Amino acid sequence: MERSPLVKDVLQEITAILNPIIPRASREAQLLLMAHLQKDELWLMTNKSTQVENVEKLFEWVDRRAQNEPLEYITNSVSFYSEDFYIAQGALIPRPETEILIDEVMKHVSDKNAVMTFVEVGVGSGIISVMLAKYFPNAKFIAVDISADALEIAKINIEKFGLTDRIELRLGSLLEPIQEHVDYLVSNPPYIANDAELESNLSYEPQNALFGGIIGDEIIGELLNEVLKRKINFFTCEIGYDQKSKIVDYLQGKQFKDLNFYEDLSGFDRGFTLRLEH
Ligand SMILES: C[S@@+](CC[C@H](N)C(=O)[O-])C[C@H]1O[C@@H](n2cnc3c(N)ncnc32)[C@H](O)[C@@H]1O
């Protein structure tokens, strides 16, 4: 019977396959093998001569990675705000800059025990609603998405974090499925212009999670309309780096208390919080 290959040889082989195709091939080889074995970094370092079972499945993953499919979709796992979330094609892979949106919301609500209703438009994998529901234990969340596939993925994460009775999922567009009073609207909407040219690995992500219209900021505009019409007191929203002035222009002459923009770690405009009253 043929012996299973050793950790060190498997790592070398994966690195050799990926090296001509993607940067940081040896790191990616480690990440793929750790996910395959469900082991951590320390185990990998101290078990170089351990045999690896079921390598066929592992090399199917390597083939997918060699086609530039994002690692997160292959391993069905993504880290966000130091938590491990389930992810699959059908929902956008959470981006690190969206962690800043979470901090912004936390900053704007002084009482973390407040009883309030949050709505998230474009829940995707559920990362925003899950992290906020963990932080605000008395808040109720209604999370909307236009994609049934995204809602399936969000449901898995909501169950994983034991939040099924706190976050309700609704299929629909923008605030159409919401009749109730909303205290706080959060959104990381699609905000890229429809004709923007994107890197090839983005082709694996749902297009309706990325493209926000001909100009790109159409969905943000529609959400602002709804916030003003429904008098939603707080609205925190992620935006593209070049969309700040459009939002400032849009709000000229409108009634509100505060508008604060925030930047990402590279110093680009990345989002804002609009506050209507008190
Ligand atoms: C940029 S992704 C954000 C996903 C997740 N909240 C995150 O931050 O990683 C935008 C999400 O908005 C959803 N979406 C697009 N158009 C929508 C609409 N008109 N109404 C509700 N959701 C929409 C997409 O399906 C996608 O899940």
The ligand as a MOL file (V3000), in Angstrom:
LIG
                    3D

  0  0  0     0  0            999 V3000
M  V30 BEGIN CTAB
M  V30 COUNTS 27 29 0 0 0
M  V30 BEGIN ATOM
M  V30 1 C -20.8970 44.9290 -0.3670 0
M  V30 2 S -21.9570 43.5580 0.0460 0 CHG=1
M  V30 3 C -21.9210 43.6530 1.8200 0
M  V30 4 C -22.1020 42.3320 2.5000 0
M  V30 5 C -21.8070 42.3600 4.0140 0
M  V30 6 N -22.7200 43.2410 4.7220 0
M  V30 7 C -20.3780 42.7940 4.2690 0
M  V30 8 O -20.1640 43.9140 4.7170 0
M  V30 9 O -19.4480 42.0090 3.9890 0 CHG=-1
M  V30 10 C -23.5250 44.2320 -0.4000 0
M  V30 11 C -24.7310 43.3370 -0.1840 0
M  V30 12 O -25.9020 44.0720 -0.5940 0
M  V30 13 C -26.7910 43.2020 -1.2610 0
M  V30 14 N -27.6450 44.0350 -2.1260 0
M  V30 15 C -27.3910 44.5330 -3.3580 0
M  V30 16 N -28.4300 45.2820 -3.7790 0
M  V30 17 C -29.3640 45.2570 -2.7930 0
M  V30 18 C -30.6630 45.8340 -2.6280 0
M  V30 19 N -31.1960 46.6060 -3.5670 0
M  V30 20 N -31.3390 45.5870 -1.4920 0
M  V30 21 C -30.8080 44.8070 -0.5040 0
M  V30 22 N -29.5830 44.2360 -0.6000 0
M  V30 23 C -28.8710 44.4570 -1.7270 0
M  V30 24 C -25.8900 42.2250 -2.0050 0
M  V30 25 O -26.5950 41.0360 -2.3070 0
M  V30 26 C -24.7670 42.0440 -0.9950 0
M  V30 27 O -25.0140 40.9600 -0.1320 0
M  V30 END ATOM
M  V30 BEGIN BOND
M  V30 1 1 1 2
M  V30 2 1 2 3
M  V30 3 1 2 10
M  V30 4 1 3 4
M  V30 5 1 4 5
M  V30 6 1 5 6
M  V30 7 1 5 7
M  V30 8 2 7 8
M  V30 9 1 7 9
M  V30 10 1 10 11
M  V30 11 1 11 12
M  V30 12 1 11 26
M  V30 13 1 12 13
M  V30 14 1 13 14
M  V30 15 1 13 24
M  V30 16 1 14 15
M  V30 17 1 14 23
M  V30 18 2 15 16
M  V30 19 1 16 17
M  V30 20 1 17 18
M  V30 21 2 17 23
M  V30 22 1 18 19
M  V30 23 2 18 20
M  V30 24 1 20 21
M  V30 25 2 21 22
M  V30 26 1 22 23
M  V30 27 1 24 25
M  V30 28 1 24 26
M  V30 29 1 26 27
M  V30 END BOND
M  V30 END CTAB
M  END
